[in-house]
Amino acid sequence: MKIGIVTPWFSDNISGGAERFAGGIAKSLQDAGCQVEVLTTCGKDSFWDWGSDFYEQGQTIIDELLVRRFSLRKRNKVLYDELMGKMIHGETLSYVEEMQLMHETVNSDELYNFITNFGDQYIFLFIPYLTGTTYWGSRLRPENTFIIPCLHDEEMAYFKSIGDMFSRVKGLLLNTIEELDFSSKLYNLDQDSTVVSGGGVEVGYIPNANNFRNKFGINEDYFIYVGRQVSGKNVPQLIQLFNQYIENNPSDIKLVFVGKGEEQIIQTMKASKNIIHIGEVSDEEKYDAIAGATALVQPSLMESFSIVIMESWLCNIPVIVHEHCAVTKGHCDRSQGGMYYKDYTAFEKIVSQLIDNPQMRNDLAANGKKYVEEYYTWSKTAQRIISFLNSKGFQRKDLLNENTN
């Protein structure tokens, strides 16, 4: 059987963590001998209009993976924003409103038709949990369906409809022990229907910090944030904390942001002379940027894995994370590769310690790198996934070296 990785967006330069994670899983399973396809929409990314195609429908090849694109369904953004607004203001949505929200998020009727018509040829792995493509798509062939939820402690995780979805499919593949603990507390799941399959991270490039510094004219020491600059990633608080640090500890040290972001947040960055917004860069430039940093800061409270802190360790750079994110704090505790803060006092202390103590930075980074290389390689992830599929009734001989079209 083929393995179909179903994700809302996919391209060779996607910035979203879940979509990049989907690509890594697809490639690792293909390298392990499985026949893998990526099934996605014609949307560009999470910043693109979710009801409007960017790419043409059809097949393409990305990084040796067969990618099938399906046209997006038009959506009622006004209703979607209204329902999201209710959640943001602390209101609990009714079950009907949950259904309405799922109907007005990322959806593709063409994708659903494909799953219906050709689903007997596939094992489907849907990622992440909170999109229409996963919710509606997973209903069509539940006997062949697994979900990689990338679950966070957020409002949608508590939807009754989400719990129903998880209990309906064949199994869940989770990224970390913390995600398993959270899902076990929240949903009534059979223990044998879940596995911590983890994920893999690789850099595959020897970073050169001077390349980044020279290209962007950065001579000062800097901390770095890499990823989407949105409120949901707690970026506004990071900006506030860093500006307060500079006010209390005047210096020319910088905070560099790499990646796309919400315009309002970018404008806030531009108001600070110690903050530099770079925007999107190539993977090589990203690694060069990380390698030149004093530390990488990951302020997000809602992570199910966090690829970027693993990449930072592989670039020999320590990380700073938020204490209230169980997943990233867990990585730091197990690896001894990073530090965490919960308020300004702790943030100020950590930043000052890392600036003043190069040996501490080196030790933390070395610990983190060892942790990634021991636990988070793609080959080990692929074998864990294949073993789990095998335990759920899909034979290895049917998963590996499949040659049917």
Phi, psi and omega in degrees: 000150174279155172252122179255115176271115184254119183218147187294326181223150178199130175203180181276358177223033182294141183261341182290138183297317182295321181290320176295322178297319178300318178296321178295319178296315180301313182293321181292322178291323177294317178296333179280354177111003178275154172269115190237140172229149173257125178251121187212179179266179176271009177288158182278304180192188185291342178274347182280157175302118185290351179247014185226129181290141171252315178266159174284147176291144179138197184256148174210168178245126176231121179052044178068012177256137173283122181244125175255124180254140181233142185298143178284150174274143174297151185222161177262090184293329180298314179294318179301311181297324178297315180291319177297322178299321177298317179295316181301326181270014172087008179276144177270127180282145173287168179299320178298319179292325174301315179297319179297318180298315179297328180288333185255011174267211184281118182219154177214110178295327178295321176296316181295323176296320180296315179298319179296315187280328186238012186298336181288350179267355190233154156256126184259133172243109181265139180209135350269189190282335198263017180250160178298324181301324178282314185296307183283322180296323183288344179284341192279323180225061186300332181290342180245014193244135173234154180237134170257092196288329188053055192281134176241162173278084183220172188304314185293337178296338182265003177298139173298323181297327179289317176300319177298319180298315182295324180283343184276329187273176186288329181179168178241136175250114188255155188272328185217167175299321181295322178293322176298315180299317181295314181293325180293324179287328188272327187235153178271081185252142172293138182300325182279001178262005179231154175209144171272092181277339178071206180198171180241151177223135176215149178259315175061028184199140177270106186290151179230103184299327181295328177301315180293313182300316182292319182295320186254006174064040181253111181256341184278162170295151181208152166261161187222143170240133179234125178138189180291132180262087183226161181299324181296344177261010176065026181294319179304321179293321178299316178300315180298314181296318182292318178299322178294322178298315181295322178297321181275337182227073186304128179195177178261012179296145186246161168241116184258131176251127178242127179125175180277157180205171175290139187302319181298321180290320179298320178297324177296320177299317185295342180282351181249127181287346180262004179246134181239124176257118183268323186089198183285142177222171176289166177300319180298317179293325177298314180293322175300318181295315179297317184297336180270356187276156171291319175196157172265137179251126177240094186276354188301140176267350188231084177236142174256348179206299182077083178301320191293330178288330175293318178298322179298315178298321178292339175268011177066038180233133179286171183232155173238127182231171179273133182299334184272006171260106186300323185291307183290324175298319178299318176301315182293320179295315183289325184270334191057038183249003182200176181233160182222153182232159174233349181206180183297319182303314179291320179300312181300316181297315182295313181301315180295318179300315183289326176295319189271348189231086179300325181294322176299316179300314182296318181294315179300314181297319180296319178298316180296318180297318178299320180298314180296313184293335180276323190245338191235060171260151182293326181296319178292323178298314180300318181293324176295320179293314180299318179297321179293316177300320178299319180292340180263014172103002179259112188290145180303322182294335178274341181269326188258143176056039177281132184240003180285153181266000000 
